Amino acid sequence: MIFKLSILLFIGLFKISEFFSQSNSIETETIYIKGGKYKIGNKKGNSDENHEVKISISDFFIGKFEVSNTEYCRFLNSHKISEDTIHSYINLQDSTNERSSKIYFKGERFYVDTGFENYPVNFVSWFGANAFCHYYNFRLPTEAEWEYAAKKKNKNLLFKYHSYAGSNFPDKVAWFKENSEMNVHQVGLKQAEKKGIYDLTGNVDEWCSDWYSDNYYANILKKNPQGPPDGLIKVYRGGSWYNSLDFIKVTNRRACRPETKKSTIGFRVAKDIETFCTVK
């Protein structure tokens, strides 16, 4: 027990990289998020977020950055996705199109356009994001975890949060409609929020694991809520380079069908503490 607590303390103090010795291996930097209590939602927000409900979240890890084109391309090649079966994961449009995917297929392999290696992958479906996470022993963050990571703690463990992840000044932390020149940008160029997570607000929206319900907060579980048991559309959070300020606030909720593939949607990974500690 003491040994395990020492490990958790160590990883809580430092930003970490994960390494896996299995064939399904990828290096992805994550940030340790200590669990606690907070109020999900915003009384001044839209109708689907205007219940402020106190819930608790267990410790977890979340990706320091949004998953990049390079990381996703490596997954496609390692997972041996073919040009014929790629369509359910990601939409590979004409690479000459300014807003198309920057991943392309050539000679039985996938590649990233030069200069876009460290841009967040986009045009990826929820199925494609979920498949990447499972292949590398991650998962998508829940909607509640995503909002918890994006809000700022006060001394009482309840949140007095910024409107945007890490700041009340969106230009410091986010690419959005007014400063993005209407295009996605390389990850990590804006200021990180307090815990060291980049681009939670803006750049690309991020798929969450949850099904969406507009009255979900009225019936939300008080500990580690996982979302409704079923549904038709999946949650995505954070806003994107295309959105105005109202859509990039940390409590704003949106969703679409899981097969949707847009230039504005990507994802980041999450992982349970127990899973991390048991990986060799």
BELRA-V496324 format. One record per residue. PSI is psi in degrees with one decimal (999 if undefined). D_FIRST is the distance of its C-alpha to the first C-alpha in whole Angstrom. Layout:
psi/d_first
PSI/D_FIRST
PSI/D_FIRST
//
This chain:
psi/d_first
-45.0/0
-40.7/4
-44.4/5
-42.0/5
-34.9/6
-40.0/9
-45.5/10
-38.4/11
-42.5/12
-47.6/14
-19.9/16
-22.3/16
-18.4/19
150.5/21
137.3/23
161.5/22
143.1/23
137.2/22
137.3/23
134.8/24
-6.9/25
171.7/27
-31.6/30
76.9/30
140.4/28
145.8/29
116.4/28
121.4/27
133.2/26
162.1/24
132.2/23
127.4/19
112.4/20
132.6/18
169.8/19
-170.1/21
145.4/24
170.3/28
111.9/31
145.7/32
-176.2/36
113.4/39
-23.8/41
7.1/44
-166.1/43
169.8/45
-28.6/45
-1.6/42
2.6/39
11.9/41
123.2/39
110.1/36
129.0/33
121.2/30
168.8/27
147.3/23
136.2/21
162.5/18
144.7/16
172.3/18
149.1/20
149.4/24
134.7/27
-35.4/28
162.5/31
146.9/33
132.4/33
167.2/36
-42.0/39
-45.5/38
-42.1/35
-36.5/37
-41.1/39
-39.6/37
-45.9/36
-39.7/39
-40.4/40
-38.0/37
-5.1/37
45.6/41
133.7/42
165.9/46
-27.2/48
-27.7/49
1.2/46
-24.0/45
-26.2/46
-14.4/44
-47.4/41
148.1/43
107.6/47
95.0/48
177.2/51
120.0/54
-7.6/52
-12.6/55
127.5/55
-34.3/53
19.1/51
170.5/50
144.0/47
13.0/47
136.8/45
162.7/48
131.5/49
126.1/51
42.0/52
16.1/49
160.2/46
144.0/45
163.3/45
136.2/45
136.8/48
131.9/48
-12.4/47
16.2/45
-37.9/42
21.6/39
152.1/41
138.7/39
139.3/39
-175.9/42
22.9/44
134.6/41
167.4/40
-40.3/37
-40.8/37
-38.9/37
-44.3/35
-39.0/33
-41.9/33
-48.8/32
-47.8/29
-37.5/28
-35.0/30
18.6/27
28.3/24
-169.1/24
167.4/26
146.2/28
148.4/27
162.2/28
-40.7/31
-39.9/28
-42.1/26
-48.8/29
-37.2/30
-45.3/27
-30.5/27
-16.2/30
161.8/31
133.2/30
150.1/28
-176.1/29
-18.8/28
9.1/27
-10.6/25
156.1/28
127.8/30
96.5/33
159.1/34
159.0/36
-30.7/39
157.9/38
101.7/34
-3.6/34
155.8/38
2.3/41
97.3/43
-30.5/42
-23.0/44
-32.5/41
-6.2/39
147.2/41
122.8/43
-176.0/45
-40.5/49
-14.6/51
-2.0/49
-8.6/48
28.4/52
42.2/51
154.1/49
155.1/45
162.3/44
144.8/41
149.8/38
12.2/36
-28.3/40
169.1/39
136.1/37
155.5/33
178.7/32
-36.0/29
-4.8/26
18.4/28
132.5/29
145.4/33
24.8/35
-37.0/34
128.8/37
-170.8/40
-81.5/41
146.5/40
158.0/39
123.4/35
138.6/35
169.3/32
-22.4/31
145.3/33
154.9/36
140.2/38
134.9/40
-20.2/42
24.4/41
-41.9/37
-24.8/36
-22.4/38
22.0/36
143.0/32
148.2/29
-10.0/27
125.4/24
56.0/23
140.1/27
1.9/28
172.4/32
154.9/34
-21.9/34
177.3/37
-171.4/40
-23.5/43
150.5/41
147.2/38
141.0/37
151.0/37
158.7/36
-22.0/37
170.8/41
-179.9/42
-21.0/45
-17.0/48
150.2/47
176.3/48
-37.7/46
-30.1/46
-7.5/44
6.3/41
149.9/40
-17.9/36
-5.5/37
134.3/40
134.2/39
165.9/41
158.9/41
175.4/43
143.3/43
-20.3/41
-3.6/43
138.2/44
109.4/45
157.0/46
-13.4/46
-3.8/44
129.3/41
-144.5/38
166.9/34
162.8/31
164.3/27
165.7/24
142.3/21
151.6/18
-45.0/14
-40.1/13
-43.6/16
-43.4/16
-21.9/12
-11.7/14
134.0/17
999/18
//
